[in-house]
Amino acid sequence: MKKKLSRLERRFSSAPMAIVIGGEFIPDCPIPRSEQEYSVAAGAMNILNALSFSGFGGIWISGAYGEDAQLRKALGLEEDSERGGILGIILAGSIPEKVAALGKKKRPALEDHVLSWPKR
């Protein structure tokens, strides 16, 4: 448990902001659960796009964090994970210059790798 907490602390202290992505899913809804989940995921992607557009970086992490009872309780979420909960956490912050420079490398010509259909 100590090892898990240490890893969790390192991961979350590496970024100045953590955005919890979650949702409550309605079981008897005409919209299928999968589409309800896709809507939450699309919202998370929009957050990542907005961070990037604003000059910041973000990474979406998921996994055991959503099932962690202590975290769910601390955030005031229901215990019933079937109804929803944490789908992921976006860690956000400034991008170090060294990392930003990686995105500036020479890229291959797009037209060498993409086909238009129908051909013009």
N, C-alpha and C positions, 0 to 999 in steps of 0.2 A: 504494500500500500504506500509506503514512504517513497519508493522508487517511482510509482505512478504519479504521486503528488508532486515530486520534484520535476518530473518531465512536464507535467501540466503547468507548473509555475514558470519553468523556463520558456515554454512555448508562448504563454500569454504575456510574459514580461518583455518579450522581444518586440512587441508592437505597442504604440501608445493608445490604440483604440481597438476594442473588440465589439463587434456588432453581432448580436445573437439573432439568427434567422430561425423563425419558428412559425407554426400555424396551428390552428384548431380546425380539424376536419369534421364535416357534418356527415354522419353515416347515412341518413335517409334523405339524401339530397339527389336531385336528378343529375347533378354533375358528378361523374365518377371520381372516386378518391384519387386515382392517378392524375386526373386533370387538376384537382385541387392542389396536389403536390407540385405539379408542373408550374402552376401559377406562383407558388412560393419561390420555386427555383428561378423563374423568370425575374421576379422581383430582386432576388439576390444578385443575378447577373447584371441587372440595371444598376445596382449599387456599385458593383465592381467596375462597370463602364464609367459611371460618374466619377469614381475615385481616379481612374486612369485619365479621364478627360481633364480633371482638375490638377493633374500633376502628382498624384499620390499613387501608392501601390496598395494592393490588397490580395489576400489569399483566402480561399474558402476552405476550411477544414471541417471534417465531419467524422462520424464514427461513434465511439463510445461516449463522447461528451453528451450526446442527446439522450442516452439512457442513464446517465448519472443521476441518481435520486437526489443527492445533495444539491447539485446544480439546479435541477428542476425546482426543488423546494425553495432555494434562494431566489429564484426568478418568479416565484409565485405561480408556477405552472401546475396543472392537474397531475395527479399520480398516474392516471390512466393514459399510458403511452399510445394506446390504440386510437385515441381521439386526436392525437397530434403531439406537438411538443417541439423540441429543438431539432431542426434539420441540418443545421451547420452553424459555424461561427466564422465571421469574416474578420480577420486581423488586418488592420489598416494603419498606414503611416507613410512617412516620407520615404522616398527611394534613395538609398545611398548612391553617390556618383558612380562608384565602381559597378553597381548593378545596372544603373541607367545606361551606362556606356555599352552594355551587352546588347541592348536593343538597337544600337546605331550601326551594327555591322552591315557589310554589303550583302544584299539579298539577291537571289537569282531573278532574272526577268520574269515577270508574271506571265507574259504571253507564251513563254516556253513550257509552262506547266498547266495552263488553263485553256480549255476549249470552249468556244461559244456555240450555243445551239439555239436556233438553227444557224448554220454557218452563213456569214454575211459576205 
